[in-house]
Amino acid sequence: MTVVKDSGARAIMPPFGDEHEQLRETVARFVAAEIAPHVDEWEAAREFPRELYRRCAELGFLGLKFPEAYGGQGGTHRHDAVWVEELAHSGGSGGVAAGLHAHTSIAMPPIFNFGSEEQKQRWLVPGIAGEKIGALGITEPGAGSDVASIATTAKRQGDAYIVNGAKTFITNGVRADFLVCACKTTEEGGHGGISFLVLEREMPGYEVAAKLEKMGWHSSDTGELAFTDVEVPAENLLGEENGGFKLIMANFAWERLVMSIGAVGAMRRLIETTVAYALDREAFGHPIGKFQAIRHQIAEMATEAEAARAQTYDALRLFHEGRDCIKEVSISKLLTQRTALRIADQSLQIHGGYGYMREYGIERAVRDARLGPIGGGTDEIMKEIIGKTMGL
Ligand SMILES: Cc1cc2nc3c(=O)[nH]c(=O)nc-3n(C[C@H](O)[C@H](O)[C@H](O)COP(=O)(O)OP(=O)(O)OC[C@H]3O[C@@H](n4cnc5c(N)ncnc54)[C@H](O)[C@@H]3O)c2cc1C
């Protein structure tokens, strides 16, 4: 029997194939050359340049999963998943990833999935080209996890809706040209009374009330928005009136998968960085990675990361095949976000004092990872969903 020594190289795992691995290399090269070197500067500036959207569009990364007819690449969610994972793996910035993905993964999909042809021409085509930036507005000062309790109203008046209310914690909220916005279109609101309207930043009464300061994701903008008698043409309604709750839920699956895949990429980066550091840094006459305590800790980190990756790829496979995957996606989100946070913290510990310094990017990874168990549906909400799918 020939024993093949584990070289550490990754075999291609389903649902990916050769073409995805080629894309992976292309993305990794681009991110390493044009994003990673600027991350510190963009974090300090509290934003990355708007030009980055155009550059990513030029290379086809914003339209991987959208049809060529709209300027996309005609690929699938698997191609998008490669982009998401490699951006996290090679870029190392939760903020840059958040700003790009809020546009491509949570704002544009409802327009593609539920918009009319005219709406796709107005927002999807320039969105894929990186000319117009989108954001998704669901969360409000008084309603987060309890999505059905949103209070922003859209009252029909002739050919328009008059929108009043506020949204908060909106990624890209400050720079977005269009906002896919959840509003109450009945007095009661709730599951049967919410609709998606597309608001545009130049509409009178649409105001960016604040750019919020936060713990991590510094290079992304997180905005608070206020709407006062904003007149939104009825043609900006996405999908059916009062059918918005279904649209919100449909969008969550991909958003949560994107967060899970991003965490997989971030964990790979952290483990590679930590192994390199543990082999290089010496204490008591030995590289610290040769101490059993540290070697075992890194082995555990790798084990947890691999398990989270396998779970996530499986949820992606189900999603790609169009199967019911709400339980698997929720499990992935729950598992990956906590695991990534723990691994980031362990990585910081292994880097000692240097981990606490800005230079190594590890303290940023810890701060960025902290959002995972909150954003896109909290850990507690994931547990609620998983429990319900089990009949509890
Ligand atoms: C940086 C950042 C970016 C974001 N980007 C966007 C965006 O682009 N668009 C957008 O719409 N939103 C965005 N969000 C909002 C995010 O989705 C919400 O913060 C999240 O859904 C939680 O809502 P909340 O903050 O109001 O917490 P709450 O819902 O008030 O929850 C507070 C706590 O109570 C717990 N809790 C609530 N209900 C239950 C329950 N039934 N059982 C047990 N525990 C419960 C929660 O898990 C949490 O621990 C962003 C948030 C942040 C911080």
The ligand as an ORCA input file, in Angstrom:
! r2SCAN-3c Opt
* xyz 0 1
  C     -22.587     46.504     11.246
  C     -24.014     46.132     10.983
  C     -24.479     46.087      9.676
  C     -25.818     45.788      9.411
  N     -26.291     45.862      8.117
  C     -27.640     45.800      7.906
  C     -28.185     46.073      6.607
  O     -27.442     46.314      5.638
  N     -29.529     46.059      6.471
  C     -30.373     45.785      7.502
  O     -31.583     45.810      7.305
  N     -29.893     45.511      8.741
  C     -28.540     45.512      8.963
  N     -28.032     45.246     10.222
  C     -28.954     44.943     11.300
  C     -28.873     43.504     11.821
  O     -29.447     42.619     10.915
  C     -29.552     43.511     13.203
  O     -28.695     44.193     14.099
  C     -29.879     42.127     13.719
  O     -30.844     41.522     12.919
  C     -30.342     42.147     15.177
  O     -31.329     43.092     15.376
  P     -31.182     44.144     16.591
  O     -29.814     44.714     16.518
  O     -32.322     45.093     16.533
  O     -31.273     43.278     17.896
  P     -32.614     42.842     18.667
  O     -33.568     42.221     17.721
  O     -33.097     43.984     19.469
  O     -32.054     41.720     19.637
  C     -31.377     42.027     20.860
  C     -31.008     40.683     21.507
  O     -32.217     39.953     21.807
  C     -32.135     38.660     21.228
  N     -33.460     38.212     20.796
  C     -34.379     38.866     20.025
  N     -35.439     38.086     19.813
  C     -35.224     36.909     20.462
  C     -35.967     35.691     20.643
  N     -37.155     35.526     20.057
  N     -35.409     34.728     21.384
  C     -34.188     34.874     21.972
  N     -33.444     35.997     21.836
  C     -33.948     36.995     21.096
  C     -31.211     38.826     20.015
  O     -30.700     37.589     19.582
  C     -30.183     39.768     20.593
  O     -29.258     39.051     21.352
  C     -26.688     45.482     10.489
  C     -26.204     45.482     11.807
  C     -24.895     45.817     12.064
  C     -24.447     45.868     13.498
*
